[in-house]
Every structure is written in structure tokens, then in C-alpha cells.
């Protein structure tokens, strides 16, 4: 960023005051150095001060030109982004429900909107972009979710319709995109929790009364913080539960998952939710609390 003319002038004046530094460069004769030291006039129209201003203005002009060049270069780079997975994700997150793109462009005119209005219109909070191949034909799959409170939820029919129209306008011509925004997958567990009876009751609640469901809360927290469309790894869930105060040995005996109207299927060790996110099916989850005296 270009410095001010005043800042550049002051730099030159400071350097002029340090005449001993110039001597080390051996670019001035003894008489020239003496003449330089005699330039002590404080008049703003002194010849030597006018030359300082001229040089400072020339340097400032050059720095401003450099700034303009950087802006032009950044603009060209931005306009020629590679349309890769991160680009599609960025475009999906930029979608503004209830607003139309500027005609023949891929952006909105938000000049009349406040920050709060813009943020409220950006309903898509989670996006995952993957490439799929069926019968030798490739396409992009976009998994989407918004948030209500602290929960991930699917987009509504009108929101999906508006988003598809938006992506049709901004995506590469000829790119086939499949849109997925589904209710959460369900996770059903059968677990043994060996607990410290000094901390927990036999129903899993804390004896100090601060939390009635610390294990359930930890599982839900783990699922919520799991990366969208990320891989559920049962070993990592077990490690997470070991951090709960009062839990000595957490053991997952069985794990099952389901989405939509399908039946539950067994999770061996890892699972990626079809919806991109999942929740604990508390009604069908079994947790056996076993006191551990050691």
C-alpha cells in the first residue's frame, strides 16, 4: 500500500540528517558532505526542501501505480478462478435466497442491503462437493444443509428450487449436478459404559446434579462437530467418550445407521451419512451403565 507523501518526505529528511551513513558509501566528496550538512534551512520553499518534495511525490506516484497494478492483477485472477470443488462450494455458500443475480453475471447487487439482511439470505451453511461416476458418465453431487438453532436441517422445496436455478446460472455450461438435501441419518448404538461411581449414578447422571445425560450430550456434541459429510469413525467416538468425567471405559458393542425409510444397517468402523450429517436415535439406543470400583 502506497505511503503518504508526508511519510516519504520525512524518511528522506531523516536520512539526510544521518550524513555519516552517506560517508560509508563513499559517494560524496568531503566538500559535498560538508555542503549537505549546511542544508539547515527550515523554509518550506528552500531549494533543497523543494527537491525533497519533488522526489517524495515521484516515489508516491510510483507506489500508487504499483497499488493499481496489484488491484488489476487480483481482479484478473479472481475472474479466472479454476472451477474446482472449492469453487463450487464457495458459490453454493454465496447463494442468497429470495434475491436475483445481476443479469448476465454470477454475483448479487447488495448495495441496498444491510449486513444482517445479506447474512440472513445466505441460508446454506454446509456444503460438500464430490464427483460421482455412473455408467462411465461423471457428475457433481452437492450435499446441502442449513441450520435451525444449533441443528442441521435440509432445505425446503422452494429453497432447493431457487438454489438449482442459481447454480444453473453460475456453474459451468454442460455440468450435470445432483442436489442432495435430506433429513439427518440416524445412528443407533448399543454401548457399555463402565463408570466411576464417585462421579456418576447408575443411570449415567452426575452425582453433583450438573448434568443428567453427560454421555448422551458427549455423543451429540461429537456428531454435531463432525465435519459435514465427514467420516464417522467409531474408534474416535470411543476416544471422545473417554474424555467425559466419570467415564472409565466406553465400549461400543454395536452400531447401526439408516437414512430415509431404509432399514438400519451395521456400521463396521466407519460411515459417511447420506445426508452429510447424522443424529443419535435416542429411542433405540441402549446404554448399559456398569460401575467400576477400581
SEVEXRO-889593 format. One record per atom (N, C-alpha, C): x, z, y. Coordinates in steps of 0.1 Angstrom, whole numbers, padded with zeros to 4 digits, always signed. Example, Ala and Ser with C-alpha at 12.3 -4.5 7.8 and 13.67 -1.06 7.14 Angstrom:
REM residues 2
+0132+0078-0057
+0123+0078-0045
+0132+0078-0033
+0128+0071-0022
+0137+0071-0011
+0129+0079+0000
This chain:
REM residues 294
+0008+0000-0012
+0000+0000+0000
+0009+0000+0012
+0005-0008+0022
+0014-0010+0034
+0014+0003+0042
+0026+0006+0047
+0028+0018+0056
+0023+0014+0070
+0021+0023+0078
+0017+0020+0092
+0029+0016+0100
+0027+0009+0111
+0038+0005+0120
+0046+0017+0124
+0038+0028+0128
+0045+0040+0133
+0054+0046+0122
+0049+0046+0110
+0058+0052+0099
+0071+0044+0097
+0069+0031+0098
+0081+0023+0096
+0091+0025+0108
+0085+0025+0120
+0094+0028+0132
+0101+0041+0131
+0094+0052+0126
+0101+0065+0125
+0112+0064+0115
+0110+0057+0104
+0120+0055+0094
+0133+0049+0100
+0131+0038+0108
+0142+0032+0115
+0149+0041+0124
+0141+0049+0132
+0147+0058+0142
+0155+0069+0134
+0149+0074+0123
+0157+0084+0116
+0170+0079+0110
+0169+0066+0106
+0181+0060+0100
+0192+0058+0111
+0187+0054+0123
+0196+0052+0135
+0203+0065+0138
+0196+0076+0137
+0202+0089+0141
+0213+0093+0131
+0212+0088+0119
+0222+0091+0109
+0233+0081+0109
+0240+0079+0120
+0251+0069+0122
+0262+0070+0112
+0264+0083+0108
+0276+0085+0098
+0273+0077+0085
+0261+0076+0082
+0258+0068+0069
+0261+0054+0071
+0260+0048+0083
+0263+0035+0085
+0278+0032+0084
+0286+0042+0088
+0301+0041+0088
+0306+0039+0073
+0299+0045+0064
+0303+0044+0050
+0301+0029+0045
+0292+0022+0051
+0290+0008+0047
+0300-0001+0052
+0308+0003+0062
+0318-0005+0068
+0313-0018+0074
+0301-0018+0080
+0296-0030+0085
+0296-0030+0101
+0300-0019+0107
+0302-0018+0121
+0316-0014+0125
+0321-0020+0136
+0334-0016+0141
+0332-0003+0148
+0344+0003+0151
+0344+0016+0158
+0336+0016+0171
+0339+0005+0179
+0332+0003+0192
+0317+0001+0190
+0313-0006+0179
+0299-0008+0177
+0292+0005+0173
+0299+0013+0165
+0293+0026+0161
+0291+0034+0173
+0301+0034+0182
+0300+0042+0195
+0289+0037+0203
+0287+0024+0204
+0276+0018+0212
+0262+0023+0206
+0262+0023+0192
+0249+0027+0186
+0246+0041+0189
+0256+0050+0190
+0254+0064+0193
+0249+0066+0207
+0253+0056+0216
+0249+0057+0230
+0235+0053+0233
+0228+0048+0222
+0214+0044+0224
+0205+0056+0224
+0204+0063+0235
+0197+0076+0235
+0185+0075+0244
+0182+0064+0250
+0170+0063+0260
+0157+0066+0252
+0149+0074+0258
+0136+0077+0252
+0125+0068+0257
+0128+0059+0266
+0118+0050+0272
+0112+0041+0262
+0099+0039+0262
+0093+0031+0252
+0096+0016+0254
+0101+0012+0266
+0104-0002+0269
+0119-0004+0269
+0127+0006+0264
+0141+0004+0263
+0143-0008+0253
+0153-0016+0256
+0156-0028+0248
+0157-0025+0233
+0165-0015+0230
+0167-0011+0216
+0154-0006+0209
+0146+0001+0217
+0133+0005+0211
+0123-0006+0209
+0124-0016+0218
+0116-0028+0216
+0119-0035+0203
+0133-0036+0201
+0137-0043+0188
+0133-0035+0176
+0133-0021+0177
+0128-0013+0166
+0113-0016+0163
+0105-0018+0174
+0091-0021+0172
+0089-0034+0166
+0097-0044+0171
+0096-0058+0165
+0099-0058+0150
+0110-0051+0146
+0113-0050+0132
+0103-0043+0124
+0098-0032+0129
+0088-0024+0122
+0075-0032+0120
+0071-0040+0131
+0059-0048+0130
+0061-0059+0119
+0073-0065+0119
+0076-0076+0109
+0075-0070+0095
+0081-0058+0093
+0081-0052+0080
+0066-0049+0076
+0058-0043+0085
+0044-0040+0083
+0036-0053+0079
+0039-0064+0086
+0032-0076+0083
+0035-0081+0069
+0048-0080+0065
+0052-0084+0051
+0045-0075+0041
+0045-0062+0043
+0038-0053+0034
+0023-0055+0033
+0017-0059+0044
+0003-0062+0043
+0000-0075+0035
+0009-0085+0036
+0008-0097+0028
+0010-0094+0013
+0019-0084+0010
+0021-0080-0004
+0008-0074-0009
+0001-0066+0000
-0012-0059-0004
-0022-0070-0007
-0023-0080+0001
-0033-0091+0000
-0030-0098-0013
-0017-0100-0016
-0013-0107-0028
-0017-0100-0041
-0015-0086-0040
-0019-0078-0052
-0034-0079-0054
-0042-0078-0043
-0057-0078-0044
-0061-0092-0050
-0055-0102-0046
-0059-0116-0051
-0055-0117-0066
-0044-0111-0069
-0039-0112-0083
-0049-0104-0092
-0052-0091-0087
-0061-0083-0095
-0075-0090-0097
-0079-0096-0087
-0092-0103-0087
-0092-0114-0098
-0081-0122-0098
-0080-0133-0107
-0079-0127-0122
-0072-0116-0123
-0071-0110-0137
-0084-0105-0141
-0092-0099-0132
-0105-0094-0136
-0115-0105-0139
-0113-0116-0133
-0122-0127-0135
-0119-0135-0148
-0107-0132-0154
-0103-0139-0166
-0100-0129-0177
-0108-0119-0178
-0107-0109-0189
-0109-0116-0203
-0102-0111-0212
-0104-0116-0226
-0117-0110-0231
-0126-0118-0236
-0138-0112-0241
-0137-0107-0255
-0130-0095-0256
-0128-0089-0269
-0138-0077-0271
-0136-0069-0281
-0145-0058-0284
-0147-0049-0272
-0136-0044-0266
-0137-0035-0254
-0145-0042-0243
-0143-0055-0241
-0151-0062-0230
-0166-0061-0233
-0170-0064-0245
-0184-0063-0248
-0189-0049-0247
-0181-0039-0251
-0186-0025-0249
-0187-0022-0234
-0178-0026-0226
-0178-0024-0212
-0191-0030-0206
-0194-0042-0210
-0205-0049-0205
-0218-0042-0209
-0219-0038-0221
-0231-0031-0226
-0233-0018-0218
-0222-0010-0215
-0224+0002-0208
-0227-0001-0193
-0225-0013-0188
-0228-0016-0174
-0242-0021-0173
-0250-0022-0183
-0264-0026-0183
-0272-0016-0175
-0280-0022-0165
-0289-0014-0157
-0303-0017-0160
-0310-0008-0166
-0324-0010-0170
-0333-0011-0157
-0341-0021-0157
-0350-0023-0145
-0345-0030-0134
-0332-0036-0135
-0326-0043-0125
-0322-0057-0130
-0321-0067-0121
-0317-0081-0125
-0303-0084-0120
-0296-0092-0128
-0283-0097-0123
-0285-0106-0111
-0274-0106-0103
-0273-0116-0093
-0273-0130-0100
-0282-0139-0095
-0283-0152-0102
-0270-0159-0104
-0268-0164-0116
-0256-0172-0120
-0243-0163-0120
-0245-0150-0121
-0233-0141-0122
-0235-0131-0134
-0225-0123-0136
-0226-0113-0147
-0226-0099-0141
-0230-0097-0128
-0230-0084-0122
-0243-0082-0114
-0245-0069-0110
-0256-0065-0102
-0252-0064-0087
-0262-0065-0079
-0261-0062-0065
-0266-0047-0062
-0257-0038-0061
-0261-0024-0060
-0259-0019-0046
-0258-0028-0036
-0256-0024-0022
-0267-0016-0016
-0279-0017-0021
-0290-0009-0016
-0294+0003-0024
-0286+0006-0035
-0288+0017-0044
-0279+0028-0041
-0284+0040-0043
-0275+0052-0043
-0268+0054-0056
-0258+0063-0056
-0251+0066-0068
-0260+0071-0079
-0269+0080-0076
-0278+0086-0086
-0287+0075-0092
-0292+0066-0083
-0300+0056-0089
-0293+0047-0098
-0280+0044-0095
-0272+0035-0104
-0270+0042-0117
-0266+0054-0117
-0263+0062-0129
-0276+0063-0138
-0287+0065-0131
-0300+0067-0139
-0304+0054-0146
-0301+0043-0140
-0304+0030-0145
-0295+0026-0157
-0283+0032-0158
-0274+0029-0169
-0278+0037-0181
-0288+0033-0188
-0293+0041-0199
-0285+0042-0211
-0277+0031-0214
-0269+0031-0226
-0257+0040-0224
-0255+0049-0233
-0244+0059-0232
-0234+0057-0244
-0238+0051-0255
-0229+0050-0266
-0230+0035-0272
-0219+0029-0274
-0218+0015-0279
-0207+0014-0289
-0210+0007-0300
-0200+0004-0310
-0201-0011-0312
-0190-0018-0312
-0189-0033-0314
-0181-0036-0326
-0187-0042-0336
-0180-0046-0348
-0183-0061-0351
-0174-0067-0359
-0176-0081-0363
-0180-0081-0378
-0191-0088-0380
-0196-0090-0394
-0195-0104-0398
-0195-0106-0412
-0194-0120-0417
-0204-0120-0429
-0214-0130-0428
-0224-0132-0438
-0224-0147-0442
-0221-0149-0455
-0221-0163-0459
-0211-0172-0451
-0200-0166-0448
-0190-0173-0440
-0192-0175-0425
-0203-0169-0420
-0206-0170-0406
-0204-0156-0399
-0196-0156-0389
-0193-0144-0382
-0203-0141-0370
-0205-0129-0368
-0214-0125-0356
-0209-0111-0352
-0214-0107-0340
-0211-0094-0335
-0223-0085-0337
-0220-0072-0340
-0230-0062-0342
-0228-0052-0331
-0238-0049-0323
-0237-0039-0313
-0247-0028-0317
-0241-0016-0319
-0249-0004-0321
-0250+0003-0308
-0262+0008-0305
-0265+0013-0292
-0273+0026-0293
-0271+0035-0283
-0278+0047-0283
-0278+0052-0268
-0289+0059-0265
-0289+0066-0252
-0290+0081-0254
-0292+0089-0244
-0292+0103-0246
-0304+0109-0239
-0311+0119-0246
-0321+0126-0240
-0317+0141-0242
-0315+0148-0231
-0309+0161-0232
-0295+0160-0237
-0293+0167-0248
-0280+0167-0255
-0281+0159-0268
-0291+0151-0270
-0293+0144-0282
-0292+0129-0281
-0286+0122-0290
-0286+0108-0290
-0299+0103-0296
-0305+0093-0289
-0317+0087-0294
-0317+0072-0292
-0325+0065-0300
-0325+0050-0299
-0332+0045-0286
-0328+0033-0283
-0335+0026-0271
-0349+0022-0275
-0358+0022-0266
-0372+0018-0268
-0373+0003-0269
-0384-0002-0274
-0386-0017-0275
-0384-0024-0262
-0390-0019-0251
-0388-0026-0238
-0374-0026-0233
-0367-0015-0236
-0353-0014-0232
-0344-0023-0240
-0347-0025-0253
-0339-0034-0262
-0342-0048-0257
-0354-0051-0254
-0358-0065-0249
-0350-0068-0236
-0350-0059-0227
-0343-0061-0214
-0328-0062-0217
-0322-0054-0226
-0308-0055-0228
-0304-0068-0235
-0312-0073-0244
-0310-0086-0250
-0309-0097-0240
-0319-0097-0231
-0319-0107-0220
-0306-0106-0211
-0302-0094-0209
-0290-0092-0201
-0277-0097-0208
-0276-0094-0221
-0265-0098-0229
-0265-0113-0231
-0276-0119-0232
-0277-0134-0233
-0271-0140-0220
-0273-0134-0209
-0267-0139-0196
-0252-0137-0195
-0247-0126-0200
-0233-0123-0197
-0223-0126-0209
-0229-0127-0221
-0220-0129-0233
-0215-0144-0233
-0205-0146-0241
-0200-0160-0243
-0211-0169-0249
-0212-0181-0244
-0222-0190-0249
-0219-0193-0264
-0230-0193-0272
-0229-0196-0286
-0226-0183-0295
-0224-0172-0289
-0221-0160-0296
-0233-0154-0301
-0234-0152-0315
-0246-0145-0320
-0244-0130-0321
-0253-0123-0316
-0252-0108-0315
-0264-0102-0322
-0261-0092-0331
-0272-0085-0337
-0272-0071-0330
-0284-0067-0326
-0285-0054-0319
-0291-0043-0328
-0285-0032-0328
-0290-0021-0337
-0291-0008-0328
-0303-0003-0327
-0305+0010-0320
-0316+0017-0328
-0311+0026-0337
-0320+0032-0347
-0321+0047-0345
-0331+0053-0350
-0331+0068-0351
-0319+0073-0360
-0315+0085-0358
-0304+0091-0364
-0305+0090-0379
-0293+0089-0386
-0292+0090-0400
-0293+0105-0403
-0298+0109-0415
-0299+0123-0419
-0287+0127-0428
-0283+0139-0427
-0273+0145-0435
-0278+0157-0442
-0278+0157-0456
-0283+0168-0464
-0271+0174-0471
-0270+0187-0470
-0258+0194-0476
-0263+0205-0486
-0255+0207-0496
-0255+0219-0504
-0242+0226-0503
-0242+0238-0498
-0229+0245-0495
-0229+0259-0499
-0217+0264-0502
-0214+0278-0505
-0205+0283-0493
-0210+0293-0486
-0202+0299-0475
-0198+0313-0479
-0186+0315-0483
-0180+0328-0486
-0177+0335-0472
-0184+0346-0469
-0183+0351-0456
-0177+0365-0456
-0173+0369-0444
-0168+0383-0442
-0179+0392-0438
-0183+0401-0447
-0195+0410-0444
-0193+0419-0432
-0181+0420-0427
-0179+0427-0414
-0184+0420-0402
-0185+0406-0404
-0189+0398-0392
-0204+0392-0394
-0207+0388-0406
-0220+0381-0409
-0229+0389-0418
-0242+0387-0416
-0252+0392-0425
-0253+0382-0437
-0260+0386-0447
-0262+0377-0459
-0270+0365-0456
-0277+0364-0444
-0285+0352-0440
-0276+0343-0431
-0264+0347-0429
-0255+0339-0421
-0255+0342-0406
-0263+0351-0401
-0263+0355-0387
-0252+0365-0384
-0248+0366-0372
-0238+0375-0368
-0243+0389-0367
-0235+0399-0371
-0240+0413-0370
-0240+0418-0356
-0233+0412-0347
-0233+0417-0333
-0245+0411-0325
-0253+0402-0332
-0265+0397-0326
-0263+0386-0316
-0251+0380-0315
-0248+0370-0305
-0252+0356-0310
-0254+0354-0324
-0257+0341-0329
-0264+0342-0342
-0276+0337-0343
-0283+0338-0356
-0279+0327-0366
-0274+0316-0361
-0270+0305-0370
-0257+0299-0367
-0246+0307-0368
-0233+0301-0364
-0228+0290-0373
-0231+0290-0385
-0227+0279-0394
-0235+0266-0391
-0248+0267-0390
-0256+0256-0386
-0252+0250-0372
-0249+0259-0363
-0245+0255-0350
-0232+0247-0350
-0223+0252-0359
-0210+0245-0360
-0211+0231-0366
-0220+0230-0376
-0222+0217-0383
-0228+0207-0372
-0238+0212-0365
-0245+0203-0355
-0235+0199-0344
-0226+0209-0340
-0216+0206-0330
-0206+0196-0335
-0203+0197-0347
-0193+0187-0353
-0199+0173-0353
-0212+0172-0357
-0219+0159-0358
-0220+0153-0344
-0223+0162-0334
-0225+0157-0320
-0213+0152-0314
-0202+0158-0317
-0189+0154-0311
-0182+0143-0319
-0187+0140-0331
-0182+0129-0339
-0182+0116-0331
-0172+0108-0331
-0172+0096-0323
-0184+0087-0327
-0190+0081-0318
-0201+0072-0321
-0197+0061-0330
-0205+0060-0341
-0201+0050-0352
-0188+0054-0359
-0184+0067-0357
-0172+0071-0363
-0175+0075-0377
-0164+0078-0384
-0165+0081-0399
-0166+0096-0401
-0177+0100-0408
-0179+0114-0412
-0169+0116-0424
-0161+0126-0423
-0151+0129-0433
-0154+0144-0437
-0159+0146-0449
-0163+0159-0454
-0152+0169-0453
-0140+0165-0456
-0128+0174-0455
-0127+0180-0441
-0128+0171-0431
-0127+0175-0417
-0139+0185-0413
-0150+0182-0419
-0162+0191-0416
-0158+0205-0422
-0153+0206-0434
-0149+0218-0440
-0138+0225-0432
-0128+0218-0427
-0118+0224-0418
-0125+0230-0405
-0135+0222-0400
-0141+0227-0388
-0149+0240-0391
-0155+0241-0402
-0163+0253-0405
-0154+0265-0407
-0141+0263-0411
-0132+0274-0413
-0128+0281-0400
-0131+0274-0389
-0128+0280-0376
-0139+0289-0371
-0151+0289-0378
-0162+0298-0374
-0158+0313-0378
-0159+0321-0369
-0155+0335-0371
-0165+0341-0382
-0159+0347-0392
-0167+0353-0403
-0168+0344-0415
-0165+0332-0413
-0165+0322-0425
-0151+0323-0431
-0150+0327-0444
-0138+0328-0451
-0135+0315-0458
-0144+0311-0467
-0142+0299-0475
-0155+0290-0474
-0155+0279-0467
-0167+0270-0468
-0165+0259-0478
-0175+0257-0487
-0173+0248-0497
-0185+0239-0498
-0183+0226-0496
-0194+0216-0497
-0195+0211-0511
-0206+0215-0517
-0208+0212-0531
-0214+0198-0533
-0224+0194-0524
-0230+0181-0524
-0233+0177-0510
-0232+0164-0508
-0235+0158-0495
-0243+0145-0497
-0254+0143-0490
-0262+0131-0491
-0265+0126-0477
-0267+0113-0477
-0271+0107-0464
-0283+0097-0466
-0290+0095-0455
-0301+0085-0456
-0304+0080-0442
-0309+0068-0441
-0314+0063-0428
-0327+0055-0430
-0335+0056-0420
-0348+0049-0421
-0357+0055-0432
-0363+0046-0439
-0372+0050-0450
-0365+0050-0464
-0352+0048-0464
-0344+0048-0477
-0343+0062-0482
-0340+0062-0495
-0338+0075-0502
-0324+0080-0499
-0322+0093-0502
-0308+0098-0500
-0299+0093-0510
-0286+0090-0506
-0276+0086-0515
-0264+0095-0513
-0256+0097-0523
-0245+0106-0523
-0233+0102-0515
-0228+0111-0507
-0216+0109-0500
-0204+0114-0508
-0195+0105-0511
-0183+0110-0519
-0174+0118-0510
-0169+0111-0499
-0160+0118-0490
-0162+0114-0476
-0165+0101-0474
-0167+0096-0460
-0180+0088-0459
-0184+0087-0447
-0197+0080-0444
-0198+0076-0430
-0202+0063-0427
-0205+0059-0413
-0219+0056-0412
-0225+0063-0403
-0240+0062-0401
-0244+0049-0397
-0255+0044-0403
-0260+0031-0399
-0265+0030-0385
-0270+0041-0380
-0274+0042-0366
-0263+0045-0357
-0251+0049-0362
-0240+0052-0354
-0238+0067-0352
-0249+0075-0355
-0249+0089-0353
-0258+0095-0363
-0257+0108-0366
-0265+0115-0376
-0268+0129-0372
-0278+0135-0379
-0281+0149-0377
-0283+0156-0390
-0282+0169-0390
-0283+0177-0402
-0298+0178-0405
-0302+0175-0417
-0315+0177-0422
-0317+0191-0427
-0320+0200-0417
-0320+0214-0420
-0331+0218-0430
-0342+0211-0431
-0353+0215-0440
-0348+0213-0455
-0339+0203-0457
-0335+0200-0471
-0320+0205-0474
-0314+0211-0464
-0300+0216-0466
-0301+0230-0472
-0292+0232-0482
-0291+0245-0488
-0278+0252-0485
-0278+0264-0480
-0265+0271-0477
-0266+0284-0484
-0257+0286-0494
-0256+0299-0501
-0246+0308-0494
-0250+0319-0489
-0240+0328-0483
-0236+0339-0493
-0223+0339-0496
-0217+0348-0506
-0207+0357-0499
-0209+0370-0500
-0200+0380-0494
-0186+0379-0501
-0176+0380-0493
-0162+0380-0498
-0156+0393-0493
-0152+0402-0503
-0148+0415-0499
-0133+0415-0496
-0125+0405-0501
-0110+0406-0499
-0106+0404-0485
